[in-house]
Amino acid sequence: MMGYGQNQDTGHMNATIHKTFSIEKNGTEIPYNLKVMEHRNYPMVLNEKEKSHVNQNRKAKPAVVTKLIAVDKDNDQNYDHYMVLKYRRSVTDSFKVVPTKEGFAVRVDDKTMQYFITKGIYFIDNSDKDFFSVEEFREI
């Protein structure tokens, strides 16, 4: 007799996107570059009610999404600012990086984090602060 067990392996996904936007400074369009590297960890949990069963059903949990956002504001070979953005992904969420008048915004559904390129700072509205977790640093 041979038996098989299910373990609680998780799934992973990695992706990278590049964006070039520009801001106006003294009547001149100044381009800047973004690189967004994404890592998703899909946790898997077995159904507690079926713990003693041979065949168990898996329960899906929201993915933990980590995005490393690298900002190059002076168009050279080096990135000037890095942020690690984390949030729990829903099944149908939409992630977008869009230009704004003063930099860019990261939008996940109706939640927004804004980045001000000339000041090198980010802003999260109070209603969204529990959704996003941000760590920032200047060098990797």
Backbone as JSON, one array per atom type, in Angstrom:
{
  "sequence": "MMGYGQNQDTGHMNATIHKTFSIEKNGTEIPYNLKVMEHRNYPMVLNEKEKSHVNQNRKAKPAVVTKLIAVDKDNDQNYDHYMVLKYRRSVTDSFKVVPTKEGFAVRVDDKTMQYFITKGIYFIDNSDKDFFSVEEFREI",
  "N": [[0.85, -1.18, 0.0], [0.55, 2.16, -0.86], [0.93, 5.52, 0.11], [0.07, 8.96, -0.3], [0.82, 12.27, 0.51], [-0.36, 15.59, 1.08], [1.35, 18.57, 0.89], [2.0, 21.86, 2.18], [2.86, 23.53, 0.08], [3.65, 26.59, -1.54], [2.72, 28.85, -4.17], [4.59, 30.81, -6.54], [5.31, 33.93, -8.18], [7.07, 36.0, -10.41], [7.78, 39.16, -11.84], [8.68, 41.88, -14.05], [8.35, 45.3, -14.83], [8.89, 48.13, -16.93], [8.76, 51.64, -16.96], [8.51, 54.84, -18.47], [8.13, 58.13, -17.67], [7.31, 61.65, -17.62], [7.95, 64.89, -16.17], [7.04, 68.33, -15.93], [9.31, 70.93, -15.76], [10.2, 74.14, -15.23], [9.16, 74.8, -17.77], [10.19, 72.78, -19.35], [10.11, 69.42, -20.45], [10.97, 66.8, -18.43], [12.25, 63.65, -18.48], [11.8, 60.61, -16.55], [12.61, 57.41, -15.15], [11.07, 54.32, -14.25], [11.28, 51.23, -12.6], [9.61, 48.36, -11.93], [9.63, 45.67, -9.95], [8.1, 42.69, -9.36], [7.0, 40.38, -6.92], [5.13, 37.64, -6.09], [3.66, 35.75, -3.55], [1.87, 32.96, -3.15], [0.07, 31.8, -0.69], [-0.93, 28.64, 0.65], [-3.46, 26.81, 2.2], [-4.58, 24.02, 3.96], [-7.83, 22.56, 4.34], [-9.12, 22.77, 7.51], [-11.14, 21.12, 8.63], [-10.85, 18.78, 7.29], [-8.54, 17.61, 8.15], [-7.71, 15.08, 9.05], [-8.25, 13.49, 6.88], [-7.43, 11.52, 3.97], [-7.47, 12.58, 1.36], [-7.43, 15.92, 0.86], [-9.04, 19.09, 0.6], [-7.85, 22.12, -0.78], [-7.55, 25.43, 0.48], [-7.8, 28.56, -0.87], [-5.83, 31.48, -0.34], [-5.46, 35.05, -0.1], [-2.91, 36.42, -2.19], [0.34, 37.45, -1.14], [1.75, 40.35, -2.06], [4.72, 41.74, -3.18], [6.39, 44.56, -4.21], [9.17, 45.93, -5.68], [10.07, 49.1, -6.24], [11.95, 51.0, -8.3], [13.38, 54.13, -8.78], [14.57, 56.3, -11.19], [15.47, 59.39, -11.39], [17.1, 61.16, -12.77], [17.84, 60.24, -15.22], [20.21, 58.63, -15.61], [22.61, 55.95, -15.38], [22.08, 54.87, -12.92], [19.77, 54.04, -10.35], [17.91, 56.21, -8.24], [16.28, 56.09, -5.99], [14.63, 53.74, -3.94], [11.78, 51.73, -3.25], [9.97, 49.47, -1.27], [7.01, 48.01, -1.7], [4.24, 46.62, -0.21], [1.32, 44.53, -0.18], [-1.85, 42.87, 0.3], [-3.13, 40.84, -2.14], [-6.18, 40.86, -3.91], [-8.42, 38.65, -5.65], [-9.31, 39.88, -7.97], [-7.96, 42.3, -8.24], [-6.56, 45.37, -9.6], [-3.51, 46.49, -10.68], [-1.82, 49.46, -11.23], [0.53, 51.75, -12.57], [0.64, 55.09, -12.84], [1.16, 58.25, -14.5], [1.47, 61.4, -12.8], [0.95, 64.93, -12.21], [3.09, 65.73, -10.63], [4.74, 63.54, -10.42], [4.34, 60.17, -9.97], [1.68, 57.73, -9.55], [0.74, 54.87, -7.72], [-1.7, 52.59, -8.18], [-4.0, 50.43, -6.77], [-6.8, 48.95, -7.34], [-9.11, 50.91, -5.74], [-7.3, 52.13, -4.1], [-4.5, 54.23, -3.35], [-1.11, 55.2, -3.76], [0.98, 57.92, -3.8], [3.81, 59.33, -5.46], [6.19, 61.85, -5.25], [8.23, 63.14, -7.49], [10.22, 65.22, -7.65], [10.62, 65.87, -5.01], [11.21, 63.48, -3.85], [9.62, 61.92, -2.16], [6.93, 59.91, -0.79], [3.34, 59.55, -0.57], [0.58, 58.39, 1.2], [-2.85, 58.19, 1.38], [-4.8, 58.63, 4.35], [-6.97, 56.84, 4.56], [-6.06, 54.68, 3.13], [-3.81, 53.73, 4.37], [-3.65, 51.4, 5.92], [-3.71, 49.43, 4.06], [-1.46, 49.48, 2.31], [1.99, 48.75, 2.75], [5.04, 50.29, 3.19], [8.48, 50.44, 2.6], [11.37, 52.36, 2.39], [14.45, 53.2, 0.7], [17.75, 54.31, -0.2], [19.82, 52.96, -1.45], [20.71, 49.75, -2.82]],
  "CA": [[0.0, 0.0, 0.0], [1.34, 3.37, -0.98], [0.15, 6.7, 0.45], [0.58, 10.25, -0.71], [0.39, 13.36, 1.38], [-0.3, 16.93, 0.52], [2.06, 19.52, 1.72], [1.47, 23.2, 2.04], [3.7, 24.33, -0.8], [3.04, 27.8, -2.05], [3.09, 29.22, -5.53], [5.33, 32.07, -6.64], [5.32, 34.58, -9.47], [7.95, 37.16, -10.48], [7.62, 39.92, -13.08], [9.29, 43.2, -14.05], [7.87, 46.24, -15.84], [9.64, 49.38, -17.04], [7.93, 52.76, -17.38], [9.15, 56.15, -18.58], [7.19, 59.24, -17.58], [8.02, 62.92, -17.56], [7.34, 65.99, -15.45], [7.43, 69.61, -16.48], [10.09, 71.76, -14.84], [10.6, 75.38, -15.9], [8.76, 74.75, -19.17], [10.87, 71.68, -20.05], [9.72, 68.06, -20.07], [12.11, 66.03, -17.93], [11.86, 62.24, -18.32], [12.34, 59.78, -15.48], [12.34, 55.99, -15.38], [10.65, 53.46, -13.14], [11.37, 49.78, -12.79], [8.79, 47.73, -10.91], [9.86, 44.24, -9.89], [7.02, 42.13, -8.55], [7.08, 39.01, -6.43], [3.89, 37.21, -5.41], [3.7, 34.49, -2.82], [0.51, 32.45, -3.01], [0.01, 30.81, 0.38], [-1.95, 27.6, 0.51], [-3.84, 26.24, 3.49], [-5.49, 22.88, 3.84], [-9.06, 22.71, 5.08], [-8.97, 22.23, 8.88], [-12.13, 20.09, 8.88], [-10.42, 17.57, 6.61], [-7.16, 17.4, 8.57], [-7.41, 13.65, 9.19], [-8.59, 12.78, 5.65], [-6.35, 11.24, 3.04], [-7.57, 13.6, 0.3], [-7.9, 17.16, 1.46], [-9.23, 20.22, -0.28], [-7.04, 23.29, -0.47], [-8.24, 26.7, 0.58], [-6.98, 29.64, -1.42], [-5.7, 32.69, 0.46], [-4.95, 36.15, -0.94], [-1.46, 36.45, -2.38], [1.1, 38.55, -0.56], [2.44, 40.95, -3.19], [5.82, 42.64, -2.86], [6.88, 45.24, -5.4], [10.32, 46.8, -5.51], [9.96, 50.19, -7.21], [13.21, 51.73, -8.42], [13.14, 55.4, -9.45], [15.74, 57.0, -11.74], [14.92, 60.7, -11.72], [18.0, 62.0, -13.55], [18.13, 59.55, -16.49], [21.56, 58.1, -15.75], [22.63, 54.49, -15.27], [21.79, 54.45, -11.56], [18.49, 54.4, -9.75], [18.13, 57.16, -7.15], [15.43, 55.84, -4.84], [13.98, 52.43, -3.97], [10.7, 51.51, -2.29], [9.36, 48.15, -1.24], [5.58, 48.19, -1.48], [3.59, 45.32, 0.04], [-0.11, 44.52, 0.07], [-2.51, 41.58, 0.05], [-3.81, 40.9, -3.42], [-7.46, 40.18, -4.06], [-8.47, 37.88, -6.89], [-9.61, 40.72, -9.13], [-7.4, 43.65, -8.15], [-5.85, 45.89, -10.77], [-2.33, 47.27, -10.32], [-1.43, 50.39, -12.29], [1.43, 52.87, -12.29], [0.19, 56.14, -13.75], [1.83, 59.53, -14.27], [0.73, 62.53, -12.22], [1.61, 66.2, -12.51], [4.32, 65.88, -9.86], [5.46, 62.27, -10.3], [3.51, 59.03, -10.39], [0.83, 57.13, -8.54], [0.51, 53.44, -7.77], [-3.11, 52.36, -7.86], [-4.5, 49.07, -6.66], [-8.24, 49.21, -7.25], [-9.41, 52.29, -5.33], [-6.26, 52.54, -3.14], [-3.47, 54.97, -4.08], [0.11, 55.74, -3.16], [1.56, 58.9, -4.71], [5.24, 59.62, -5.3], [6.54, 63.17, -5.77], [9.57, 62.88, -8.05], [11.21, 66.27, -7.33], [10.86, 65.87, -3.56], [11.68, 62.16, -3.44], [8.8, 61.41, -1.05], [5.66, 59.3, -1.17], [2.21, 59.9, 0.27], [-0.56, 57.46, 1.19], [-4.01, 58.77, 2.05], [-5.09, 57.96, 5.63], [-7.9, 55.72, 4.39], [-5.36, 53.57, 2.48], [-2.55, 53.42, 5.06], [-3.65, 50.02, 6.41], [-3.63, 48.53, 2.91], [-0.09, 49.47, 1.82], [3.14, 48.81, 3.65], [6.13, 50.81, 2.36], [9.82, 50.66, 3.15], [12.14, 53.04, 1.35], [15.88, 53.31, 0.92], [18.46, 54.97, -1.3], [20.74, 52.03, -2.12], [20.49, 48.31, -2.63]],
  "C": [[0.89, 1.24, 0.0], [0.45, 4.57, -0.67], [0.84, 7.97, -0.03], [0.05, 11.3, 0.24], [0.45, 14.68, 0.64], [0.5, 17.81, 1.45], [1.52, 20.91, 1.44], [2.42, 24.08, 1.23], [2.92, 25.53, -1.29], [3.46, 28.0, -3.49], [3.79, 30.57, -5.51], [5.19, 32.62, -8.05], [6.23, 35.79, -9.39], [7.75, 37.83, -11.83], [8.3, 41.27, -12.93], [8.66, 44.04, -15.16], [8.74, 47.49, -15.79], [8.69, 50.45, -17.55], [8.8, 54.0, -17.5], [8.05, 57.2, -18.6], [8.0, 60.53, -17.62], [7.22, 63.92, -16.73], [7.82, 67.27, -16.1], [8.13, 70.42, -15.4], [10.62, 72.95, -15.61], [10.31, 75.33, -17.4], [9.4, 73.64, -19.98], [10.36, 70.34, -19.53], [10.96, 67.29, -19.66], [11.66, 64.58, -17.72], [12.49, 61.61, -17.09], [11.88, 58.35, -15.71], [11.95, 55.29, -14.1], [10.88, 52.01, -13.56], [10.62, 49.17, -11.63], [9.0, 46.23, -11.0], [8.87, 43.65, -8.9], [7.32, 40.69, -8.16], [5.76, 38.72, -5.71], [4.13, 35.86, -4.76], [2.26, 34.08, -2.58], [0.47, 31.41, -1.9], [-1.12, 29.81, 0.16], [-2.19, 26.99, 1.88], [-4.78, 25.07, 3.22], [-6.7, 23.1, 4.73], [-8.94, 22.02, 6.44], [-9.94, 21.08, 9.17], [-11.72, 18.74, 8.28], [-9.02, 17.15, 7.01], [-6.79, 15.91, 8.64], [-7.73, 12.85, 7.93], [-7.36, 12.56, 4.78], [-6.32, 12.3, 1.93], [-8.18, 14.86, 0.9], [-8.06, 18.24, 0.39], [-8.35, 21.38, 0.17], [-7.92, 24.53, -0.4], [-7.3, 27.79, 0.05], [-6.97, 30.83, -0.45], [-5.19, 33.8, -0.44], [-3.42, 36.12, -1.02], [-0.86, 37.64, -1.64], [1.97, 39.09, -1.69], [3.52, 41.89, -2.66], [6.32, 43.24, -4.16], [8.06, 46.12, -5.0], [10.23, 47.84, -6.62], [11.26, 50.98, -7.18], [12.95, 52.97, -9.27], [14.48, 55.99, -9.9], [15.25, 58.36, -12.21], [15.85, 61.58, -12.55], [18.52, 61.31, -14.81], [19.59, 59.15, -16.66], [21.5, 56.58, -15.6], [22.19, 53.98, -13.9], [20.4, 54.88, -11.12], [18.75, 55.2, -8.48], [17.37, 56.81, -5.87], [14.75, 54.48, -5.02], [12.89, 52.38, -2.9], [10.25, 50.06, -2.4], [7.92, 48.35, -0.82], [4.97, 46.8, -1.3], [2.1, 45.52, 0.27], [-0.64, 43.12, -0.18], [-3.36, 41.72, -1.2], [-5.16, 40.2, -3.35], [-7.45, 39.48, -5.41], [-8.59, 38.8, -8.11], [-8.95, 42.1, -9.08], [-6.66, 44.05, -9.41], [-4.73, 46.8, -10.28], [-1.96, 48.16, -11.49], [-0.44, 51.4, -11.74], [1.08, 53.93, -13.33], [0.93, 57.45, -13.46], [0.89, 60.54, -13.61], [1.5, 63.8, -12.56], [2.97, 66.33, -11.82], [5.12, 64.59, -9.71], [4.63, 61.13, -10.84], [2.68, 58.55, -9.22], [0.76, 55.63, -8.79], [-0.93, 53.23, -7.32], [-3.41, 50.87, -7.85], [-5.98, 49.21, -6.34], [-8.47, 50.66, -6.87], [-8.41, 52.83, -4.3], [-5.09, 53.16, -3.92], [-2.3, 55.35, -3.2], [0.7, 56.69, -4.2], [3.03, 59.1, -4.4], [5.53, 60.95, -5.98], [8.01, 63.13, -6.19], [10.59, 63.95, -7.65], [11.55, 66.31, -5.85], [11.4, 64.54, -3.06], [10.91, 61.57, -2.28], [7.53, 60.77, -1.6], [4.59, 59.71, -0.17], [1.12, 58.85, 0.08], [-1.68, 58.11, 1.98], [-4.32, 57.96, 3.31], [-6.02, 56.76, 5.48], [-7.24, 54.49, 3.77], [-4.14, 53.09, 3.25], [-2.5, 52.0, 5.62], [-3.52, 49.0, 5.29], [-2.19, 48.37, 2.44], [0.9, 49.44, 2.98], [4.32, 49.22, 2.78], [7.4, 50.92, 3.18], [10.6, 51.34, 2.03], [13.6, 53.12, 1.73], [16.53, 53.87, -0.33], [19.38, 54.03, -2.07], [20.32, 50.6, -1.88], [21.81, 47.69, -2.28]]
}
